[in-house]
Amino acid sequence: MEFIDVVKSRRSIRTYDSKEVEDEKINYVLECARLAPSWINRQCWSFIVVKDKKTIKILSKTTIINRWLRKVPCIIVACGDPKLSGTHNGIEYFTVDVAIAMEHLILAATDMGLSSCWIGGFNEKKVKEALGMPKGIRVVALTPLGYLAKKRRILGGIIKIITRSKKRRSLDEIIHYDKW
Ligand SMILES: Cc1cc2nc3c(=O)[nH]c(=O)nc-3n(C[C@H](O)[C@H](O)[C@H](O)COP(=O)(O)O)c2cc1C
């Protein structure tokens, strides 16, 4: 796909087919995440690939509005080590580093024909417990990976309407030239 087509076709998908994701595709998207830029090249990220159905169910229960995750074939949990990254201007760069890597992963997934959905609505303490994560490591985001379900579910449609997911602010509203 052309890059612009990858960007345009990525969207948050909340209804997944039960078909497993091929390991080659998972490895490809992880490789794209690995190559992301980061604060002083500290690469503070780690990714947990969750395919175990019981664990996926547990993870879905650690989310606030994302119970639909229980039906996905794979979840990638993106984590960061704040000690390995840095803070500048009050910005904790582990969140930025992990977010960039995660977006690499998500766009690579789109290019592979996979669906995804950035998930921020989770209970970090419960996610960490479920995955046996070390104390200092933070969970930045989750995304399901899988194939779009042929049959749509109502919940996905409702969230789409609430978030007006296709709507974007215009360039006029967000770009300044030379001065604010
Ligand atoms: C930081 C962040 C957190 C998000 N958390 C959730 C979430 O918990 N559950 C969910 O269904 N979508 C979540 N989304 C997806 C957004 O709702 C979605 O990206 C937005 O509505 C635009 O729609 P689109 O991704 O289809 O273009 C999140 C997106 C971002 C960037």
The ligand as a MOL file (V3000), in Angstrom:
LIG
                    3D

  0  0  0     0  0            999 V3000
M  V30 BEGIN CTAB
M  V30 COUNTS 31 33 0 0 0
M  V30 BEGIN ATOM
M  V30 1 C -4.6150 7.5410 23.5550 0
M  V30 2 C -5.8250 6.8710 22.9820 0
M  V30 3 C -6.6330 6.0940 23.8020 0
M  V30 4 C -7.7670 5.4430 23.2710 0
M  V30 5 N -8.5060 4.6260 24.0810 0
M  V30 6 C -9.5460 3.9420 23.5530 0
M  V30 7 C -10.2650 3.0070 24.3580 0
M  V30 8 O -9.9780 2.7900 25.5280 0
M  V30 9 N -11.2940 2.3230 23.7760 0
M  V30 10 C -11.6520 2.5040 22.4700 0
M  V30 11 O -12.5740 1.8350 22.0210 0
M  V30 12 N -10.9810 3.3780 21.6830 0
M  V30 13 C -9.9420 4.0840 22.1800 0
M  V30 14 N -9.2110 4.9480 21.3870 0
M  V30 15 C -9.5840 5.1010 19.9750 0
M  V30 16 C -10.1920 6.4790 19.6630 0
M  V30 17 O -11.5130 6.5510 20.1530 0
M  V30 18 C -10.1480 6.6700 18.1430 0
M  V30 19 O -8.8040 6.6620 17.7160 0
M  V30 20 C -10.7870 7.9880 17.6810 0
M  V30 21 O -12.1640 7.9950 17.9910 0
M  V30 22 C -10.6300 8.1750 16.1660 0
M  V30 23 O -11.1870 7.0810 15.4720 0
M  V30 24 P -10.3290 6.2050 14.4450 0
M  V30 25 O -9.1770 5.5970 15.2530 0
M  V30 26 O -11.2660 5.1390 13.9260 0
M  V30 27 O -9.8260 7.1050 13.3610 0
M  V30 28 C -8.1000 5.5950 21.8980 0
M  V30 29 C -7.2500 6.3680 21.0790 0
M  V30 30 C -6.1300 6.9760 21.5940 0
M  V30 31 C -5.2180 7.7460 20.6760 0
M  V30 END ATOM
M  V30 BEGIN BOND
M  V30 1 1 1 2
M  V30 2 1 2 3
M  V30 3 2 2 30
M  V30 4 2 3 4
M  V30 5 1 4 5
M  V30 6 1 4 28
M  V30 7 2 5 6
M  V30 8 1 6 7
M  V30 9 1 6 13
M  V30 10 2 7 8
M  V30 11 1 7 9
M  V30 12 1 9 10
M  V30 13 2 10 11
M  V30 14 1 10 12
M  V30 15 2 12 13
M  V30 16 1 13 14
M  V30 17 1 14 15
M  V30 18 1 14 28
M  V30 19 1 15 16
M  V30 20 1 16 17
M  V30 21 1 16 18
M  V30 22 1 18 19
M  V30 23 1 18 20
M  V30 24 1 20 21
M  V30 25 1 20 22
M  V30 26 1 22 23
M  V30 27 1 23 24
M  V30 28 2 24 25
M  V30 29 1 24 26
M  V30 30 1 24 27
M  V30 31 2 28 29
M  V30 32 1 29 30
M  V30 33 1 30 31
M  V30 END BOND
M  V30 END CTAB
M  END
